[in-house]
């Protein structure tokens, strides 16, 4: 509650003038009472300002979209003067989260509560700052105490179980996968390398070991060591829907899931996208590569103007003899399919993860994957958010 001070000051001035010219005792009494009201209100709010403490315990670190979190708030009044009304306003940039409260606080008391939420969108988020707005009982002198935000969290896209990247292995027949794992095709051994203690006995190439006098292991093309490149379509005009149920969010989730699957199996994976920065991350293995890729998947936006077809054409020499391609796109333009077939990555079949924009609320047409496109490429078509939502996730979303 806040009373406008200007009308009260105007009334005070008029009352003083009236009391001065009339000399009525009641007018002087009202004048003194009004002045006392202003003085008490001012010092009340001033005393409260020096004795309010705010403690906020927020989560930090790394999370995935859909993970729950909780915060703990403590507001303490160290003075014996009560604060009749306190309004806490939070300015965290976490979508759908508002831990604000309105309450009163007696003297020498504290108020504690726990605020719970769920990360609904990928990105870098900060808890806070918060504004604590309070004042005197009459609402004449309100004050604001701002507590800066100090904790940040990184929210990665959802990593879903997608199986291995076996669809990139050579094959003679196409297939279309709906909500399932990619094709289970046996790996192809291409080269040999030095044996390491973590290799299984099945990987030992006994003929080479006998010839060289030391243990040698087989190196597999796709299932356990081949390179793969993710081509992530971030052209602004082709994406549809609103986060978290948008083609962009699901594209990032699929890119993160496929990257995670490849890196866990010891493969090398790189990234090319047509965002505004024309991002390229060279193929590599290990945790440092995972960190680079997931940072891109977390912060990247669909802000590019270059089409997927143009991207594939300009990167033609980039992928020669360097592994299979994973194209993730909601684009219905058939020119990118023609460009992808023209690449002809030898010894590999490209995997297309197609996000149907109409299933995400978009008005763009749906790509018709027929004829030579179906036969020459491996397909994984996602027709909407429900295609990748498990029963457990539906239950959590409903709750």
N, C-alpha and C positions, 0 to 999 in steps of 0.2 A: 504494500500500500504506500502510495506517495501522494502527499498533498501539495498542490501548487503553491510555491512560496510567494510569487508575485502578488496574488490577491491578498494574502495575509499581510505582506509588507505594506500594501496600499491601505488595507484596513487599519494597520497600526499607525500609519501617518495621519489618516483622517481622525482616528480616535484621539491622537495626541493634540491635533488642532482643535477638536471639539472640546476636549477637557481644558485646554489652555484658555479658550475664549469664554467658556461657560463657568468653569470652576466647580462643576458638579463632582461630588465625591465618588459617585458610582462610576463615572467615566474614568477617573484616575485609577480606581480599583481594577477596572477592566484593562486599562492600559498596562498597569503593572503585571497583571496576570498574563497578558499576551507576551510581554517582554520576557517574563520568567519562563514561559513555554518555549520560546526560541532559545534561551540560554540553556535550559535543561536538555532540550533536544540536541543541541550542538555538542555539549559535553558528553551526553549519553553515546552518541555515535562515535565521538572521538575516543572514548574509553573502550568501546567495543572493537574499534579498529586496531588497537594495540594489544588485544588479548585473544584474538581469534587465530587458530592454527588449523591448517589443512594438511592432511597426510593422504597421499594417494599411492597405492601399491598396484602397479600395472604389469601385465605380462611383457616379456621381451623375447627376442630370438626369432626363430623361423617356424612358420605354420603353413598349412595348406588350406585352400578354400574349403569351407565346410567344417573346419575345426572349431570347437567351442573355446571360450576363454572367460575369465572372470577378473574383476577388479575389486579392490577393497578401499573404501573411503572412510576417513575418520575426520570429523570436524569437532574441535575442542574449544570451549569457552573458558579461558583461564581467569576471567573476571567474575566478581560476585553479581554483576549487573546482568540480567537476562537480556537476550536478543529475541524480540517477539517474532521476527520474520527474517528468514535467510533463504535466498534463492541461489542454487548452484546451477550454472549453465556450462555445459561442456562443449568444447570446440574441436573435438577429435574429428579426423577426416575419415572415419570408418563408416562405410555405408550402412544405414539401418540401425545404428547404435546411438543411444542417448541415455546416459546414466544420470541426468539432471534430477534434482529433487527440490521441493519447497518444504521448509519445516521451521519450527521455533526451537530455541535452545535456552535452557535455564542457566543460571549462574553456576560456575564450577562443574559443569556437566559436559558430556561429549556425545556425539551421535555417530554411530557406525552402521554401515550397510555394505552389502556385496552386490555388485551389478554384473550381470551375466549377458553374454552376447555370443555371436557366431560370425566368423569371417565369411562374408558372402562374395567377396571379389578379390582378385589377385592385386598385388601392388605393394608399395611401401607406405605404411601408415604410422601415424604418431598419436599417442594417447595424450590429449590435452592440447592447448592449455584450458584451464577452467577459470570462470569468473564467479566469485562469491559476492553476491549483492545483499546488503543488509542496511540497517539504519536504526533510528530511534522509534519508539512506539507510535509517534504521531506522523511519521513519514515525511518529516521536514528536511532531514539531512541524511540522504542515502549515500552509501559508500560502496566502492567496488574493490575487492581484493583479487588480483589476478595471480594465478599460480601457473608458471610456464610448464609446458609438456617436456618430459625428460626421457620417455621410453618410446622406442620405435620397434616395429615388427615388420618382418618381410613375409608376405603371404604368397606362397607359390601356387601355381595352378594345380588342380587335382591330378594326381598320378594314378592312373587306372591300370588294372591288369590287362595287358594286351598280348602277352606271350612274346615269343622271340621274333626277330625280323626275318623269318624264314621265307616270307613272300618275295624277298629280294633275290632269292636263289634262282638259278636258271630253271626254266620250266617250259613245257610245250603247250600248255592249255591254260586258258584264262579262267578266272572265277570271280564271283562277286560275293563279298562277305557282308552280311547284315548283322551288326551287333555281335560279331563273333571274333575269335582269334584268327590271325592270318594263317595262310596255308602252312601245313606241316610238311616241308620238303627236306629230304636228307641233306646234310652239309656236303660240300665238295672240298676235299683236301687239295691245296694248290702248291704249297711249298713246305719246307722243313726248317726247323730252327733248333736252337740249343734247348735241351731238356731243363726244366726247372722243377724243384721239388713239389710244387703244387699241381703239376700235370698228372693226370691219371695214367694208368698203365696202358689203357686203350689208345692213347694218343702217341705212344712210342712207335717210331718207324724203325723196325728191327733191321731191315736190310741196310739202311743208311747207317744205323748205329754200328753194325758189324763192320761195314766198310771203313768208317771213320775212326772206329775204336773208342767212341764215346756215345752216350745216349743222345738221340735226336728225337724231337717231337714233330708231329704233323701240325701244320698251320691251316686252319679252315678258312674258307672264303667268306662266308656270310654268317654261319651260325655261331662261330666262336672267334671271330677276329676280322672279318671283312669290314671295309669302310662303307659308310652310308652317308648320304647328304639329305638333310631335310630342306625342302623348298617350301617356305612358308609365305603364303599369299597374304600380304598386308595392304593391298590396294583398298583405299577407303570406300570406293563406290560399290564393291562387291559384297560387303558384309551386311548382315541383317540382324535384327533383334536387339534387345536390351540386356545388359549384364544383370544377373549371371547367366541367363538363358539366351545367349547370342552366339552367332557363328564365330565371332572373334574369341570369346572365352573358351568355347569348345575346341577351336583350332589350337589355342595355346595348351589346353589340357592334353590333346592328342599328341602335340609335338613334345611336350614334357614326358608323357608316358612312353612314347616310342624311344626317345633319347635315353630315358632311364633303363628301359629294357635292353637296349643295345650296349650301354656302358656296363651294366651288370654282367653281361656275358663276355666282356673283354673286347668288344668291338670298338672301332673308332667311328665317330660321327661328327659331322660338321653341319653348318647352317648357312643358308642364303635366303634373304628375304627382300622384298621390294618395298620396305617402309621408306620413310622420308630420308633415312640415312644410308639406304642401300646396304644394310648390315651383312657382313660376311664373317663367319667364325670358322677357321680352318679345322678340318677333321683331326681329332685327337682322342686319346683314351684317358681314363682315370678321373679322380675327383676334381682336379682343377678344371677339366673340360666340363664336367657336370655343373660346376659353379658358374662358369661363363654362360652356358646354355640356359640354365634356369634363371639367371639374372636377366637375360634377354626375354625369356618367356614371361617373366614377372612384370617387366616395365614397358615392353613394347606395345605400341598402339597401331591401329589400322589408319595410318596417316600418309600412305604412299599414293603416288599418282601414276607410277609405271605399271603397266599391265603384266600379268603373269606370263603371257606369251612373249613379250619383249624381254622379260627377265631370263626366260629359258633360252632365247635366241642369243642374247649377249653373253651368257655364261656357257656357251657351247663347249669351248675348249677347257673349261674349268674341270669338267667331269670325265674327260676322256681317260679311260682305264683307271678310274679312281673310286669305283664302287657304285652301289645302287642308289637310286633316287626315291625319296618319299615326298610326294607332292601333297600338301594340305591346303585345300582351297574350297570356297563356296562359289567360285566363278562358273557361269554357264556359257562362257565364250569358248567355242570349239577350237579357236586358234591355238590355245595353249596346249590342247591335246595333240594337235598336229606338230607343234614345236617339240613336244616331249617325245613323240615317236621319231622325229628326225634326229634327236640326240643319239639314239642307238647305243646306249651304254653297253658295251660288249660284255657278255657273260652274266648279265644281270637283267632282271625284270623290274621295272619301276612299280612302286606301290602308290596308288592314288587314294588318299583319304578325302572323300568328297562330302562336304557338309551341305545338305539340301537347304537352301535359304528359305524356301516356303515352309519347311518344318519348324523354322525359328521365327515365323511371323513376317518374313520378308515378301516383297512383291516381285522379286526377280524370278525369271523362269528357271526351271529345273533342267540340268544338263542330261541329255539322253545318251547314256553310255551304251552304244550298240555297235554292231559290226566289228571292224578292225580294232576299235578302241577297247572293246570288251576282251577280245582274244589276245591282244598284245600286252595288256597291262593287268596287274592285280588290283582289284577294287575293294575298298572298304567304304560303304556308303552309310552315312549317318543321317537319318531322315528327320531327326528332331531331338530335343533334350531327353525324351523318354528312352531313346535307343541306348543310352549309356548310363541311365540311372538305375541303381540296384534297388531292391525292395527295402533295404535298410535305409538308404538315402531318402527314399520316398517317405518313410516313417518319420525320419528326422525333420524333413521339410514340412510335413503336415503338423508336427508338434511345435 
